[in-house]
């Protein structure tokens, strides 16, 4: 089983829709969690870190479920510009602090 | 605001040729990384460095070597390129633990090996 797993999608949604992605991780010792956004043929960029209490940034909400070992990203009121691939990253505690990335989830927002 | 700069942006090699990819960061980060990204495979770690003069193997190190002689630079070398090394290569640097381990990526190098 891969350490960090994501549904590759694509998730194809209309503008204004709410969409959610999950990312599961296999190691319960994971301590830090992130969502990165990657546009086509561009580099990944940090979207948000995921805290134990969850966090929100405008239309984006990230949550952590330690019991079930997954993180989620919720996007409300989707925009055309949200079309991208969303990568999750996980860092283990007590290790070398090297993140492990999922393969990414593709989102396509259409008019 | 340069951040992480990779050179070159594009390169075409013939099988057996060698080349070096350069990564430079101006954020005084200790950690630096080299990834490759292939369709459907996500980001795979090749090598990384936790400080000047130190390097370590990642998930897919075979066929690559690295050096970190200066804190701001991380070089990735291909001694004898193979078609399987055709990929997009990303360099990244990251903040420390107390700063949240946030990674900053370069724009990537698109390498084709014929």
Backbone of each chain as ProteinMPNN parsed JSONL, in Angstrom:
{"seq_chain_A": "XXXXXXXXXXXXXXXXXXXXXXXXXXXXXXXXXXXXXXXXXXXXXXXXXXXXXXXXXXXXXXXXXXXXXXXXXXXXXXXXXXXXXXXXXXXXXXXXXXXXXXXXXXXXXXX", "coords_chain_A": {"N_chain_A": [[0.845, -1.201, 0.0], [0.579, 2.179, -0.897], [2.137, 4.931, 0.761], [0.848, 7.428, 0.887], [-2.211, 8.217, -0.38], [-4.301, 9.243, -3.07], [-7.343, 9.92, -4.794], [-7.145, 9.969, -8.211], [-8.937, 11.263, -9.893], [-10.293, 12.604, -12.983], [-12.046, 15.178, -11.16], [-14.888, 16.562, -12.236], [-16.563, 19.445, -12.293], [-19.259, 21.871, -12.156], [-19.08, 25.465, -12.358], [-19.364, 27.162, -9.259], [-20.046, 24.978, -7.771], [-19.645, 22.797, -4.912], [-16.87, 20.967, -3.881], [-15.065, 18.121, -2.749], [-12.012, 16.645, -1.684], [-10.227, 13.764, -0.639], [-7.371, 12.53, 1.169], [-5.538, 9.828, 1.997], [-3.406, 8.437, 4.516], [-0.86, 6.147, 5.505], [0.777, 5.839, 7.716], [0.564, 6.112, 11.1], [2.144, 7.719, 12.615], [2.453, 10.103, 11.398], [2.913, 13.609, 11.248], [2.704, 16.184, 10.166], [0.845, 17.972, 7.744], [-0.189, 18.804, 4.448], [-1.664, 20.718, 1.778], [-0.996, 21.112, -1.589], [-1.115, 23.043, -4.576], [-1.079, 22.468, -8.04], [-0.7, 23.846, -11.095], [-1.23, 23.23, -14.606], [1.704, 22.162, -16.126], [3.26, 23.643, -14.44], [5.024, 24.522, -11.362], [4.453, 22.927, -8.136], [2.613, 24.658, -5.592], [2.253, 25.848, -2.277], [-0.915, 25.445, -0.914], [-2.391, 25.238, 1.494], [-1.522, 24.591, 4.917], [-2.383, 21.861, 7.057], [-4.021, 21.778, 10.007], [-4.488, 20.301, 13.273], [-6.884, 21.162, 14.337], [-8.224, 21.844, 12.139], [-8.505, 24.093, 9.329], [-9.32, 27.164, 7.675], [-9.461, 29.012, 4.683], [-10.715, 31.455, 3.128], [-12.574, 30.278, 0.496], [-11.692, 27.752, 0.843], [-11.333, 24.853, 2.808], [-9.586, 22.909, 5.068], [-9.217, 19.755, 6.62], [-8.313, 17.479, 9.254], [-8.378, 14.085, 10.005], [-7.449, 12.134, 12.344], [-8.08, 9.683, 13.466], [-9.144, 8.127, 11.414], [-7.149, 8.448, 9.65], [-6.853, 10.384, 7.481], [-6.743, 13.331, 5.42], [-8.64, 16.154, 4.358], [-9.85, 18.264, 1.719], [-11.892, 20.898, 1.106], [-13.618, 22.677, -1.298], [-15.459, 25.47, -1.788], [-18.042, 27.071, -3.772], [-16.896, 26.849, -6.457], [-14.487, 28.07, -8.796], [-13.578, 28.807, -12.21], [-10.869, 29.175, -12.269], [-9.967, 27.515, -10.306], [-9.347, 25.119, -11.371], [-7.037, 22.614, -11.492], [-4.336, 20.504, -10.338], [-4.395, 18.896, -7.239], [-2.264, 18.298, -4.691], [-1.51, 16.238, -1.944], [0.55, 16.269, 0.984], [2.584, 14.634, 3.354], [4.266, 14.477, 6.458], [6.358, 12.516, 8.468], [6.594, 12.052, 12.028], [9.485, 12.417, 14.099], [11.298, 11.617, 12.234], [13.222, 12.192, 9.274], [12.026, 14.445, 8.434], [11.096, 14.621, 5.83], [8.87, 15.216, 3.255], [6.203, 13.139, 2.059], [4.546, 12.754, -0.942], [1.233, 12.553, -2.285], [-0.21, 11.266, -5.343], [-1.785, 13.13, -6.486], [-4.859, 14.903, -7.179], [-6.955, 15.582, -9.805], [-8.729, 18.454, -10.713], [-11.36, 19.756, -12.57], [-13.024, 22.563, -13.42], [-15.924, 23.574, -14.948], [-17.706, 25.861, -17.148]], "CA_chain_A": [[0.0, 0.0, 0.0], [1.344, 3.404, -0.967], [2.029, 5.655, 2.022], [-0.107, 8.53, 0.76], [-3.044, 7.9, -1.538], [-5.33, 10.182, -3.504], [-8.116, 9.584, -5.982], [-6.594, 10.838, -9.258], [-9.985, 11.975, -10.601], [-10.581, 13.997, -12.636], [-13.319, 15.645, -10.663], [-15.387, 17.509, -13.224], [-17.672, 20.094, -11.605], [-19.634, 23.171, -12.722], [-18.799, 26.655, -11.544], [-20.279, 27.347, -8.144], [-20.238, 23.738, -7.021], [-18.76, 22.457, -3.794], [-16.188, 19.707, -4.174], [-14.172, 17.711, -1.664], [-11.047, 15.586, -1.952], [-9.583, 13.155, 0.522], [-6.025, 12.001, 1.035], [-5.314, 8.906, 3.109], [-2.005, 8.142, 4.803], [-0.809, 4.833, 6.146], [1.587, 5.84, 8.919], [-0.101, 6.856, 12.163], [3.109, 8.641, 13.216], [2.526, 11.318, 10.591], [2.695, 14.755, 12.126], [2.442, 17.435, 9.446], [0.023, 17.688, 6.576], [-0.254, 19.984, 3.577], [-2.239, 20.664, 0.434], [-0.342, 21.931, -2.601], [-1.828, 23.167, -5.84], [-0.177, 22.469, -9.191], [-1.309, 24.138, -12.383], [-0.652, 22.458, -15.71], [3.061, 22.497, -16.571], [3.853, 24.567, -13.483], [5.492, 23.897, -10.148], [3.509, 22.935, -7.014], [2.683, 25.777, -4.65], [1.492, 25.56, -1.076], [-2.272, 25.984, -0.803], [-2.572, 25.423, 2.922], [-1.138, 23.565, 5.862], [-3.563, 21.292, 7.693], [-3.818, 21.708, 11.446], [-5.358, 19.335, 13.959], [-8.193, 21.776, 14.56], [-8.772, 22.243, 10.847], [-8.302, 25.497, 9.024], [-10.118, 27.686, 6.571], [-8.889, 30.173, 4.015], [-11.689, 31.839, 2.107], [-13.439, 29.201, 0.025], [-10.999, 26.487, 1.057], [-11.301, 24.337, 4.169], [-8.831, 21.663, 5.214], [-9.457, 19.093, 7.903], [-7.515, 16.294, 9.557], [-9.051, 13.048, 10.77], [-6.361, 11.233, 12.76], [-8.602, 8.337, 13.756], [-9.283, 7.411, 10.143], [-5.908, 8.699, 8.913], [-6.973, 11.082, 6.213], [-6.986, 14.766, 5.407], [-9.596, 16.513, 3.331], [-9.86, 19.632, 1.211], [-13.217, 21.281, 0.619], [-13.633, 23.932, -2.061], [-16.825, 25.97, -1.982], [-18.235, 28.051, -4.839], [-15.771, 26.618, -7.362], [-14.218, 28.998, -9.89], [-12.827, 28.227, -13.326], [-9.449, 29.263, -11.926], [-9.599, 26.453, -9.354], [-8.93, 23.95, -12.141], [-5.632, 22.337, -11.21], [-4.131, 19.254, -9.618], [-4.196, 19.161, -5.828], [-1.369, 17.291, -4.116], [-1.355, 16.267, -0.494], [1.891, 15.899, 1.443], [2.568, 14.179, 4.743], [5.595, 14.333, 7.067], [6.352, 11.669, 9.653], [7.257, 12.603, 13.202], [10.678, 11.703, 14.548], [12.103, 11.154, 11.106], [14.089, 13.171, 8.642], [11.188, 15.567, 8.032], [10.97, 14.627, 4.371], [7.464, 14.985, 2.929], [5.772, 12.172, 1.056], [3.44, 13.321, -1.702], [0.309, 11.738, -3.036], [-0.072, 11.437, -6.784], [-2.557, 14.288, -6.91], [-6.234, 14.799, -7.648], [-7.209, 16.582, -10.845], [-10.023, 19.138, -10.669], [-11.723, 20.558, -13.732], [-14.241, 23.347, -13.202], [-16.396, 24.019, -16.262], [-18.747, 26.906, -17.075]], "C_chain_A": [[0.872, 1.24, 0.0], [1.096, 4.208, 0.305], [0.968, 6.747, 2.006], [-0.911, 8.298, -0.523], [-4.103, 8.961, -1.788], [-6.076, 9.596, -4.684], [-7.642, 10.518, -7.102], [-7.636, 11.678, -9.981], [-9.938, 11.662, -12.096], [-11.973, 14.188, -12.031], [-13.754, 16.77, -11.608], [-16.64, 18.162, -12.652], [-18.01, 21.415, -12.284], [-19.217, 24.292, -11.785], [-19.826, 26.765, -10.43], [-20.497, 26.118, -7.295], [-19.291, 23.66, -5.83], [-18.158, 21.087, -4.072], [-15.225, 19.398, -3.03], [-13.275, 16.577, -2.117], [-10.544, 15.028, -0.635], [-8.192, 12.674, 0.16], [-5.789, 11.098, 2.238], [-3.829, 8.631, 3.281], [-1.94, 6.891, 5.674], [-0.078, 4.843, 7.483], [0.966, 6.716, 9.997], [0.833, 7.841, 12.854], [3.26, 9.925, 12.415], [2.167, 12.524, 11.443], [2.309, 16.038, 11.42], [1.79, 17.118, 8.116], [-0.173, 18.972, 5.767], [-1.076, 19.677, 2.341], [-1.457, 21.633, -0.444], [-1.209, 21.951, -3.845], [-0.792, 23.201, -6.952], [-0.973, 22.725, -10.464], [-0.56, 23.395, -13.477], [0.707, 23.013, -16.13], [3.726, 23.555, -15.672], [4.33, 23.805, -12.25], [4.388, 23.861, -9.086], [3.723, 24.165, -6.14], [1.798, 25.461, -3.459], [0.128, 26.23, -1.133], [-2.572, 26.254, 0.674], [-1.982, 24.269, 3.702], [-2.415, 23.079, 6.553], [-3.27, 21.108, 9.169], [-4.812, 20.738, 12.073], [-6.772, 19.869, 14.142], [-8.882, 22.144, 13.26], [-8.471, 23.702, 10.579], [-9.021, 25.882, 7.742], [-9.421, 28.906, 5.999], [-9.817, 30.532, 2.868], [-12.592, 30.688, 1.745], [-12.878, 27.812, 0.294], [-10.982, 26.108, 2.537], [-10.556, 23.011, 4.179], [-9.101, 21.076, 6.575], [-8.591, 17.846, 8.012], [-8.351, 15.343, 10.395], [-8.002, 12.003, 11.131], [-6.862, 9.808, 12.979], [-8.693, 7.499, 12.49], [-8.101, 7.644, 9.213], [-6.158, 9.26, 7.517], [-7.084, 12.582, 6.459], [-7.932, 15.068, 4.257], [-9.419, 17.971, 2.933], [-11.23, 19.877, 0.605], [-13.105, 22.617, -0.093], [-15.089, 24.313, -2.299], [-16.867, 26.96, -3.139], [-17.088, 27.999, -5.855], [-15.696, 27.655, -8.475], [-13.475, 28.267, -11.009], [-11.339, 28.161, -12.987], [-9.007, 28.238, -10.881], [-9.151, 25.184, -10.072], [-7.426, 23.757, -12.012], [-5.539, 20.919, -10.654], [-3.783, 19.596, -8.18], [-3.423, 17.983, -5.219], [-1.405, 17.386, -2.597], [0.055, 15.799, -0.147], [1.828, 15.628, 2.934], [4.005, 14.054, 5.227], [5.461, 13.5, 8.327], [7.021, 12.377, 10.822], [8.482, 11.765, 13.518], [11.572, 11.218, 13.436], [12.973, 12.249, 10.55], [13.319, 14.373, 8.128], [11.131, 15.728, 6.515], [9.517, 14.329, 4.02], [7.284, 13.885, 1.892], [4.534, 12.723, 0.385], [2.524, 12.229, -2.225], [0.472, 12.04, -4.516], [-0.916, 12.585, -7.326], [-3.964, 13.941, -7.363], [-6.487, 15.931, -8.631], [-8.623, 17.138, -10.716], [-10.212, 19.951, -11.939], [-13.039, 21.25, -13.413], [-14.686, 23.9, -14.546], [-17.519, 25.044, -16.112], [-20.139, 26.305, -16.963]], "O_chain_A": [[1.801, 1.35, 0.801], [-0.001, 4.181, 0.863], [0.272, 6.962, 2.999], [-0.346, 8.198, -1.612], [-4.711, 9.499, -0.863], [-5.501, 8.858, -5.484], [-7.728, 11.737, -6.956], [-7.3, 12.681, -10.611], [-9.573, 10.544, -12.459], [-12.924, 13.472, -12.344], [-13.073, 17.785, -11.75], [-17.675, 17.506, -12.535], [-17.148, 22.02, -12.921], [-19.029, 24.091, -10.585], [-21.01, 26.494, -10.631], [-21.072, 26.205, -6.211], [-18.282, 24.362, -5.76], [-18.868, 20.157, -4.457], [-14.648, 20.302, -2.425], [-13.702, 15.669, -2.831], [-10.451, 15.744, 0.362], [-7.882, 12.441, -1.008], [-5.835, 11.56, 3.378], [-3.08, 8.596, 2.304], [-2.84, 6.616, 6.468], [-0.289, 3.951, 8.304], [0.854, 7.93, 9.823], [0.375, 8.707, 13.6], [4.117, 10.751, 12.73], [1.243, 12.475, 12.254], [1.653, 16.896, 12.012], [2.129, 16.139, 7.451], [-0.305, 20.065, 6.318], [-1.175, 18.528, 1.911], [-1.276, 22.802, -0.105], [-1.94, 21.002, -4.13], [0.238, 23.866, -6.839], [-1.816, 21.918, -10.856], [0.588, 22.984, -13.301], [0.833, 24.195, -16.45], [4.637, 24.264, -16.1], [4.079, 22.609, -12.106], [3.474, 24.685, -9.129], [4.843, 24.646, -5.968], [0.724, 24.879, -3.608], [0.026, 27.434, -1.372], [-2.957, 27.361, 1.049], [-1.94, 23.132, 3.234], [-3.407, 23.805, 6.62], [-2.366, 20.358, 9.538], [-5.837, 20.401, 11.48], [-7.74, 19.11, 14.104], [-9.986, 22.689, 13.265], [-8.21, 24.465, 11.509], [-9.288, 25.059, 6.867], [-8.866, 29.725, 6.73], [-9.714, 29.979, 1.773], [-13.308, 30.169, 2.602], [-13.529, 26.81, 0.0], [-10.662, 26.925, 3.4], [-10.857, 22.108, 3.399], [-9.204, 21.798, 7.567], [-8.195, 17.245, 7.013], [-8.963, 15.75, 11.383], [-7.7, 11.108, 10.343], [-6.147, 8.844, 12.706], [-8.363, 6.313, 12.491], [-8.058, 7.098, 8.11], [-5.734, 8.69, 6.512], [-7.46, 13.035, 7.54], [-8.005, 14.308, 3.291], [-8.911, 18.792, 3.697], [-11.669, 19.157, -0.291], [-12.558, 23.576, 0.452], [-15.847, 23.575, -2.927], [-15.869, 27.607, -3.454], [-16.4, 28.995, -6.076], [-16.718, 28.064, -9.027], [-12.83, 27.243, -10.781], [-10.642, 27.219, -13.365], [-7.815, 28.106, -10.602], [-8.629, 24.269, -9.436], [-6.642, 24.633, -12.378], [-6.548, 20.226, -10.518], [-2.968, 20.485, -7.929], [-3.876, 16.838, -5.238], [-1.339, 18.477, -2.032], [0.671, 15.033, -0.888], [1.114, 16.302, 3.676], [4.869, 13.578, 4.491], [4.578, 13.733, 9.152], [7.911, 13.206, 10.627], [8.521, 10.566, 13.245], [12.519, 10.473, 13.685], [13.412, 13.137, 11.281], [13.89, 15.233, 7.457], [11.121, 16.845, 5.996], [8.981, 13.303, 4.437], [8.094, 13.722, 0.979], [3.579, 13.116, 1.056], [2.966, 11.131, -2.563], [1.202, 12.956, -4.897], [-0.777, 12.969, -8.488], [-4.228, 12.846, -7.86], [-6.257, 17.099, -8.319], [-9.591, 16.384, -10.622], [-9.343, 20.73, -12.334], [-14.05, 20.593, -13.166], [-13.931, 24.608, -15.212], [-18.197, 25.093, -15.086], [-21.124, 27.039, -16.892]]}, "seq_chain_B": "XXXXXXXXXXXXXXXXXXXXXXXXXXXXXXXXXXXXXXXXXXXXXXXXXXXXXXXXXXXXXXXXXXXXXXXXXXXXXXXXXXXXXXXXXXXXXXXXXXXXXXXXXXXXXXXXXX", "coords_chain_B": {"N_chain_B": [[12.662, 38.895, -5.393], [13.498, 36.075, -5.885], [13.446, 33.385, -4.947], [13.345, 30.022, -5.565], [15.418, 28.939, -8.032], [15.81, 27.28, -11.061], [18.054, 25.904, -13.397], [18.982, 24.305, -16.501], [15.862, 25.357, -18.126], [14.81, 23.746, -20.097], [15.926, 20.789, -21.774], [17.481, 18.684, -24.123], [18.822, 15.55, -24.43], [21.13, 13.096, -25.683], [21.149, 9.54, -25.439], [23.394, 8.382, -23.014], [24.82, 10.73, -22.74], [25.97, 13.306, -20.477], [24.86, 15.531, -17.865], [24.301, 18.442, -15.81], [22.01, 19.644, -13.512], [21.107, 22.71, -12.127], [20.21, 24.098, -9.017], [19.199, 26.877, -7.244], [18.705, 28.698, -4.272], [17.473, 31.517, -2.492], [16.633, 31.889, 0.071], [17.811, 31.121, 2.36], [17.395, 28.535, 3.261], [17.739, 25.429, 4.989], [17.066, 22.83, 4.14], [16.99, 21.058, 1.108], [15.763, 19.685, -1.999], [15.482, 17.244, -4.628], [13.172, 16.32, -7.048], [11.478, 14.11, -9.316], [8.924, 14.194, -11.776], [6.561, 12.309, -13.278], [4.009, 11.468, -15.673], [1.038, 10.579, -14.024], [2.436, 9.607, -11.87], [3.033, 11.274, -9.805], [5.018, 13.242, -7.504], [8.27, 12.189, -7.096], [10.85, 11.548, -4.873], [14.237, 12.14, -5.417], [16.923, 12.752, -4.455], [17.996, 14.322, -1.395], [18.898, 17.06, 0.791], [19.981, 17.983, 3.989], [21.469, 20.015, 4.815], [24.34, 22.159, 4.224], [26.919, 20.455, 2.572], [25.914, 17.931, 3.081], [24.152, 15.056, 1.89], [21.481, 12.86, 0.891], [19.887, 9.768, -0.048], [16.841, 9.478, -1.837], [13.672, 8.251, -2.822], [14.006, 7.337, -5.471], [16.904, 7.093, -6.396], [18.745, 5.986, -8.206], [21.049, 6.296, -10.851], [21.481, 8.944, -10.623], [23.377, 11.688, -9.227], [24.275, 13.918, -6.563], [25.22, 17.149, -5.247], [26.033, 19.354, -2.579], [27.629, 21.808, -2.097], [27.577, 24.446, -1.409], [25.398, 26.274, 0.704], [23.262, 27.522, -0.602], [23.007, 26.269, -3.024], [22.092, 23.378, -4.927], [22.997, 20.665, -6.668], [22.129, 18.499, -9.328], [23.169, 15.637, -10.894], [23.425, 13.815, -13.948], [25.076, 11.137, -14.976], [25.22, 9.36, -17.138], [22.953, 9.582, -19.309], [19.696, 8.115, -19.688], [16.884, 6.951, -21.624], [14.798, 6.444, -19.822], [15.042, 8.415, -17.984], [13.835, 10.612, -18.931], [11.814, 13.224, -18.086], [10.108, 15.568, -15.888], [11.871, 17.665, -13.846], [11.938, 18.802, -10.573], [13.185, 21.106, -8.282], [13.322, 21.843, -4.8], [13.123, 23.815, -1.82], [12.976, 24.042, 1.747], [11.329, 25.423, 4.634], [12.12, 25.479, 8.172], [11.354, 23.176, 10.902], [9.979, 24.584, 12.968], [9.006, 26.611, 11.471], [7.196, 25.423, 9.916], [7.757, 23.595, 7.846], [7.333, 24.234, 5.122], [7.386, 23.832, 1.662], [9.113, 25.225, -1.104], [9.05, 25.473, -4.529], [11.063, 25.219, -7.493], [10.706, 26.288, -10.956], [10.943, 24.13, -12.587], [12.601, 21.664, -14.684], [12.498, 20.543, -17.904], [13.313, 17.58, -19.237], [14.399, 15.703, -21.933], [15.412, 12.571, -23.047], [16.899, 11.09, -25.689]], "CA_chain_B": [[11.966, 37.712, -4.878], [13.817, 34.98, -6.786], [12.975, 32.112, -4.398], [14.096, 28.862, -6.036], [15.68, 29.079, -9.462], [16.388, 26.095, -11.695], [18.577, 26.027, -14.753], [18.182, 25.017, -17.498], [14.42, 25.084, -18.128], [14.576, 22.66, -21.046], [17.154, 20.2, -22.29], [17.367, 17.42, -24.843], [20.084, 14.817, -24.393], [21.196, 11.788, -26.315], [21.488, 8.474, -24.503], [24.802, 8.306, -22.681], [25.383, 12.037, -22.427], [25.857, 13.718, -19.081], [24.486, 16.916, -17.652], [24.07, 18.857, -14.434], [20.932, 20.593, -13.274], [21.449, 23.58, -11.01], [19.14, 24.68, -8.233], [19.691, 27.914, -6.342], [17.663, 29.329, -3.461], [17.978, 32.696, -1.798], [15.822, 32.031, 1.286], [18.618, 30.625, 3.475], [16.822, 27.292, 3.752], [18.668, 24.322, 5.211], [16.658, 21.629, 3.417], [16.758, 21.141, -0.336], [15.287, 18.41, -2.527], [15.266, 17.049, -6.054], [12.092, 15.409, -7.387], [11.067, 13.956, -10.69], [7.486, 14.021, -11.903], [6.14, 11.642, -14.509], [2.539, 11.397, -15.736], [0.406, 9.568, -13.202], [3.316, 9.088, -10.814], [3.224, 12.239, -8.743], [6.388, 13.689, -7.226], [9.102, 11.156, -6.476], [12.068, 12.149, -4.345], [15.464, 11.535, -5.938], [17.891, 12.968, -3.38], [17.728, 15.513, -0.629], [20.003, 17.54, 1.62], [19.507, 18.661, 5.201], [22.383, 21.104, 5.125], [25.537, 22.257, 3.393], [27.857, 19.344, 2.687], [25.24, 16.653, 3.355], [23.148, 14.613, 0.937], [20.929, 11.545, 1.202], [19.089, 9.197, -1.123], [15.403, 9.455, -1.698], [12.937, 7.07, -3.292], [14.48, 6.879, -6.782], [18.207, 7.732, -6.571], [19.637, 5.319, -9.148], [21.34, 7.021, -12.079], [21.644, 10.37, -10.3], [24.226, 12.067, -8.1], [23.994, 15.289, -6.124], [26.214, 17.779, -4.388], [25.573, 20.566, -1.885], [28.87, 22.423, -1.629], [27.178, 25.71, -0.807], [24.053, 26.168, 1.266], [22.227, 28.005, -1.492], [22.972, 25.53, -4.287], [21.935, 21.922, -4.881], [23.204, 20.227, -8.04], [21.724, 17.136, -9.683], [23.937, 15.188, -12.042], [23.138, 12.576, -14.656], [26.371, 10.784, -15.557], [25.004, 8.69, -18.422], [21.5, 9.687, -19.413], [18.937, 7.026, -20.298], [15.511, 7.393, -21.97], [13.927, 6.355, -18.639], [15.211, 9.635, -17.208], [12.988, 11.651, -19.498], [10.903, 13.596, -17.008], [10.193, 16.94, -15.414], [12.603, 17.671, -12.59], [11.678, 19.953, -9.707], [13.968, 21.335, -7.08], [12.571, 22.545, -3.767], [13.767, 24.05, -0.53], [11.903, 24.152, 2.73], [11.53, 26.081, 5.923], [12.436, 24.562, 9.268], [10.219, 22.581, 11.611], [9.173, 25.58, 13.685], [8.382, 27.474, 10.471], [6.101, 24.687, 9.29], [8.161, 22.668, 6.779], [6.72, 24.588, 3.854], [8.296, 23.684, 0.536], [9.055, 26.156, -2.221], [9.548, 24.753, -5.689], [11.483, 25.902, -8.702], [9.774, 26.19, -12.09], [11.093, 22.827, -13.229], [13.439, 21.436, -15.868], [11.93, 19.496, -18.749], [14.424, 16.858, -19.843], [14.108, 14.593, -22.836], [16.582, 11.784, -23.396], [16.56, 10.368, -26.913]], "C_chain_B": [[12.22, 36.499, -5.756], [13.277, 33.663, -6.246], [13.883, 30.98, -4.809], [14.211, 28.964, -7.547], [16.347, 27.83, -9.993], [16.906, 26.447, -13.074], [19.134, 24.686, -15.198], [16.694, 24.723, -17.344], [14.071, 23.915, -19.037], [15.934, 22.09, -21.476], [16.804, 18.905, -23.008], [18.743, 16.779, -24.869], [19.995, 13.569, -25.262], [21.572, 10.764, -25.244], [22.996, 8.431, -24.285], [25.459, 9.635, -22.371], [25.196, 12.344, -20.946], [25.415, 15.168, -19.005], [24.295, 17.165, -16.158], [22.95, 19.873, -14.402], [21.295, 21.402, -12.025], [20.195, 24.114, -10.342], [19.751, 25.681, -7.272], [18.518, 28.516, -5.59], [18.271, 30.457, -2.639], [17.227, 32.946, -0.497], [16.545, 31.49, 2.521], [18.036, 29.348, 4.09], [17.894, 26.223, 3.919], [18.35, 23.129, 4.295], [16.463, 21.936, 1.932], [16.49, 19.75, -0.885], [15.335, 18.424, -4.047], [14.186, 15.981, -6.239], [12.056, 15.227, -8.902], [9.56, 13.714, -10.708], [7.173, 13.463, -13.272], [4.628, 11.533, -14.497], [1.996, 10.254, -14.892], [1.223, 9.072, -12.031], [3.498, 10.067, -9.672], [4.679, 12.652, -8.616], [7.152, 12.56, -6.535], [10.458, 11.762, -6.113], [13.299, 11.4, -4.848], [16.548, 11.563, -4.866], [17.47, 14.203, -2.608], [18.954, 15.862, 0.218], [19.437, 18.286, 2.821], [20.467, 19.766, 5.632], [23.591, 21.071, 4.21], [26.463, 21.077, 3.658], [27.222, 17.995, 2.954], [24.232, 16.339, 2.259], [22.663, 13.231, 1.357], [20.05, 11.089, 0.057], [17.615, 9.28, -0.792], [14.827, 8.157, -2.216], [13.516, 6.482, -4.571], [15.852, 7.464, -7.116], [19.083, 7.171, -7.694], [19.793, 6.121, -10.444], [21.578, 8.502, -11.87], [22.68, 10.541, -9.186], [23.955, 13.529, -7.783], [25.18, 15.831, -5.338], [25.634, 19.061, -3.801], [26.811, 21.216, -1.254], [28.612, 23.767, -0.971], [25.728, 25.605, -0.355], [22.983, 26.545, 0.25], [22.078, 27.19, -2.768], [22.86, 24.027, -4.071], [21.975, 21.439, -6.323], [22.773, 18.771, -8.216], [22.449, 16.737, -10.951], [23.403, 13.886, -12.621], [24.432, 12.214, -15.382], [26.236, 10.172, -16.948], [23.505, 8.584, -18.633], [20.882, 8.499, -20.153], [17.54, 7.536, -20.624], [14.557, 7.355, -20.773], [14.04, 7.587, -17.742], [14.526, 10.842, -17.843], [11.896, 11.974, -18.495], [10.926, 15.106, -16.821], [10.823, 16.892, -14.022], [12.316, 18.964, -11.825], [12.656, 19.948, -8.541], [13.077, 22.062, -6.081], [13.48, 22.809, -2.583], [12.654, 24.241, 0.49], [12.343, 24.883, 3.989], [11.766, 25.031, 6.998], [11.153, 24.049, 9.941], [9.342, 23.66, 12.253], [8.526, 26.568, 12.735], [7.354, 26.719, 9.63], [6.447, 23.766, 8.142], [7.524, 23.003, 5.436], [7.753, 24.503, 2.75], [8.024, 24.731, -0.536], [9.749, 25.496, -3.404], [10.074, 25.701, -6.758], [10.511, 25.62, -9.827], [9.917, 24.893, -12.87], [12.04, 22.839, -14.412], [12.822, 20.281, -16.641], [13.052, 18.84, -19.537], [13.906, 15.737, -20.721], [15.412, 13.889, -23.177], [16.209, 10.89, -24.58], [17.431, 9.137, -27.119]], "O_chain_B": [[11.28, 35.939, -6.319], [12.7, 32.887, -7.008], [15.061, 30.964, -4.451], [13.206, 29.064, -8.251], [17.343, 27.369, -9.435], [16.274, 27.193, -13.821], [19.709, 23.971, -14.377], [16.314, 23.909, -16.501], [13.127, 23.174, -18.761], [16.94, 22.799, -21.534], [15.951, 18.137, -22.564], [19.719, 17.404, -25.286], [18.907, 13.06, -25.532], [22.237, 11.096, -24.262], [23.775, 8.443, -25.238], [26.547, 9.666, -21.795], [24.379, 11.728, -20.261], [25.574, 15.933, -19.956], [24.149, 16.237, -15.362], [22.941, 20.839, -15.165], [21.727, 20.854, -11.011], [19.245, 24.528, -11.006], [20.71, 25.37, -6.567], [17.474, 28.811, -6.172], [19.404, 30.375, -2.163], [17.183, 34.075, -0.01], [15.96, 31.411, 3.601], [18.17, 29.112, 5.29], [18.823, 26.116, 3.119], [19.255, 22.501, 3.745], [15.854, 22.939, 1.561], [16.931, 18.754, -0.312], [15.242, 19.479, -4.674], [14.264, 14.892, -5.671], [12.534, 16.07, -9.662], [8.996, 13.116, -9.791], [7.485, 14.072, -14.295], [4.02, 11.507, -13.427], [2.431, 9.11, -15.021], [0.769, 8.214, -11.274], [4.078, 9.703, -8.649], [5.476, 12.431, -9.528], [6.714, 12.045, -5.506], [11.117, 12.398, -6.936], [13.39, 10.179, -4.721], [17.028, 10.517, -4.428], [16.692, 15.024, -3.095], [19.9, 15.083, 0.342], [18.534, 19.111, 2.687], [20.294, 20.374, 6.687], [23.836, 20.087, 3.512], [26.754, 20.74, 4.806], [27.935, 16.996, 3.046], [23.544, 17.229, 1.759], [23.35, 12.519, 2.089], [19.532, 11.899, -0.711], [17.201, 9.169, 0.362], [15.427, 7.092, -2.065], [13.521, 5.263, -4.744], [15.954, 8.265, -8.045], [20.057, 7.809, -8.093], [18.813, 6.562, -11.047], [21.846, 9.235, -12.822], [22.843, 9.675, -8.326], [23.468, 14.282, -8.627], [26.02, 15.083, -4.838], [24.849, 19.758, -4.444], [27.003, 21.174, -0.038], [29.349, 24.177, -0.075], [24.928, 24.912, -0.983], [21.905, 25.95, 0.24], [21.125, 27.393, -3.521], [23.458, 23.475, -3.148], [21.09, 21.766, -7.114], [23.025, 17.926, -7.357], [22.353, 17.423, -11.969], [22.988, 12.983, -11.895], [24.837, 12.917, -16.307], [27.05, 10.442, -17.832], [22.866, 7.627, -18.196], [21.455, 7.959, -21.1], [17.056, 8.46, -19.971], [13.613, 8.142, -20.71], [13.223, 7.778, -16.841], [14.633, 11.96, -17.34], [11.135, 11.092, -18.098], [11.659, 15.824, -17.5], [10.36, 16.168, -13.14], [12.436, 20.065, -12.362], [12.908, 18.921, -7.912], [12.18, 22.809, -6.471], [14.475, 22.115, -2.373], [11.521, 24.563, 0.131], [13.52, 24.949, 4.344], [11.624, 23.833, 6.75], [10.039, 24.44, 9.591], [8.121, 23.651, 12.102], [7.604, 27.287, 13.121], [6.719, 27.293, 8.745], [5.551, 23.202, 7.515], [7.204, 22.086, 4.679], [8.858, 25.031, 2.877], [6.878, 25.072, -0.833], [10.881, 25.025, -3.299], [9.597, 26.826, -6.908], [9.597, 24.809, -9.677], [9.088, 24.595, -13.73], [12.257, 23.866, -15.054], [12.644, 19.185, -16.11], [13.666, 19.467, -20.399], [13.079, 14.928, -20.301], [16.396, 14.529, -23.549], [15.319, 10.045, -24.481], [17.267, 8.423, -28.108]]}, "name": "protein", "num_of_chains": 2, "seq": "XXXXXXXXXXXXXXXXXXXXXXXXXXXXXXXXXXXXXXXXXXXXXXXXXXXXXXXXXXXXXXXXXXXXXXXXXXXXXXXXXXXXXXXXXXXXXXXXXXXXXXXXXXXXXXXXXXXXXXXXXXXXXXXXXXXXXXXXXXXXXXXXXXXXXXXXXXXXXXXXXXXXXXXXXXXXXXXXXXXXXXXXXXXXXXXXXXXXXXXXXXXXXXXXXXXXXXXXXXXXXXXXX"}
